[in-house]
Amino acid sequence: MAVLMTGAGGFHDVAVPPKIERQNVELSVVEEDKVMLPCRVSGRPPPVVRWTKDDVAVAPDDDRYRVVSSHWLAIPVVT
């Protein structure tokens, strides 16, 4: 959420720290199913979401994981 404050020169955009809206998602999936994992964040400026596995960024050409948008990770086939 952006906060606009009035000052001598009019409105000023105020930074809002990033916040993860929902941290824990509990899922039950069957092997071979597709899974979509959301990352709901807010802040000003808008936070950048980086998906990692074992502290390594998910590569864009990795067929096991796909970053659908910066806020969604798809696992096409759960193994």
N, C-alpha and C positions, 0 to 999 in steps of 0.2 A: 504494500500500500504506500503510495507516495503521499507525502505531506507537503502541502503548500503553506508557507508562512508569509504574512505580509511584513514588509519592512519599508525602509525609506524609499527604495526604488520600486516598490510594488511587490509582486509575488516572487518567492524564491523556492526552488526545488530543494528539498532536504533529503539527504541520504537516509535510507532505512536499512538496518543490517539484514543480511540474508537469514531466512528462517525456513527450516524443513517443516512443512505442515503436518506430515504424518510419517513417523520414522519406521514403525514396525508393521509389516504386512505379513500376515500368516496365510499361506496358501497350501492347499493339498492338490497335488497334480498326479496324473497317471503318466507313466513312462510313454514316450512318443507324443504326448500332448504339446501344444504350443502355449507359452506363457508370456503375458505382457506385464512388465513391472513398471509402476508409475513412480515418479519422484515429484511430489508436489512441493514447490518452493515459492517463496515470495521475497521481495526486497526491492530496493531502489538504489542504484540501478539494478535491473533484473539479474539475478545470479546466474552464473554459468554452471551447468551440471556436467560432471565428468564421470562416466561409468567405468569402474575398474573391477577386475577379478584378481585376487591375490596380489593386490597393490600394483597391477599392471593395467594400463588403459586398454579398454576394449578397442581392438583394431577395426577400422571400417570395412576391411575385406575378410573379417573372420565370419565364416558361415555359421558358427555355433551361436553367435550373439549378434543382434542388429540393433543399433541405435536408431529407433524409428523417428524420434525427434529428440531434442536434448532432454526432454522430460519423460521419455518412454524407452524402455529396453525390451526387446523381443527376444525370446529364446524359441526359435522355430520348432525344435524337437528336443524335448526333455529326455535326458539319458541317465 
